[in-house]
């Protein structure tokens, strides 16, 4: 199995990466400017740290040299979001779909992630 990424896969991966990064940056800006949801989830004291972590993770995910680290950090972030949604009685559909998109993008950009060795 070749680990070369086709031009089509590169374009698809860049488009999805850009959209996901924009989504995470928008989400982080909401934590800075509109803390109501974070207050509701009882995370108001942590909202700045969570937002900064989200920004750093999204930027690491976007940059080709660091996208593997960004994938790990975003997976952890979204795993936490899923747990918070579950314990708060909120639907987990959105963070789950976003997590799957992060993984799909990671594999499109780095096909070697599918190798078991």
BELRANOR-V907798 format. One line per field, one symbol per residue. ss: DSSP state (~ for helix, > for strand, _ for the rest). phi: phi as a letter, one per 30 degrees, with the letter a starting at -180 (. if undefined). psi: psi as a letter, one per 30 degrees, with the letter a starting at -180 (. if undefined). A space follows every 10 residues. Layout:
BEGIN
ss=???
phi=???
psi=???
END
This chain:
BEGIN
ss=______~~~~ ~~~~~~~~~~ ~~~~~~~~~~ ~~~__~~~~~ ___~~~~~~~ ~~~~~~~~~~ ~~_~~~~~~~ ~~~~~~~~~~ ~~~~~~~___ __~~~~~~~~ ~~~~~~~~~_ ~~~~___
phi=.dcdcddddd ddddddeddd dddddddddd ddcbdedddd dibedcdddd dddddddddd dddedcdddd ddddddeddd dddddddcic dceddddddd dddddddddb ddddddd
psi=kkgkkleeee eeeeeeeeee eeeeeeeeee eefigeeeee ghgeffeeee eeeeeeeeee eekefgfeee eeeeeeeeee eeeeeefggl kgeefeeeee eeeeeeeeei ffffkf.
END
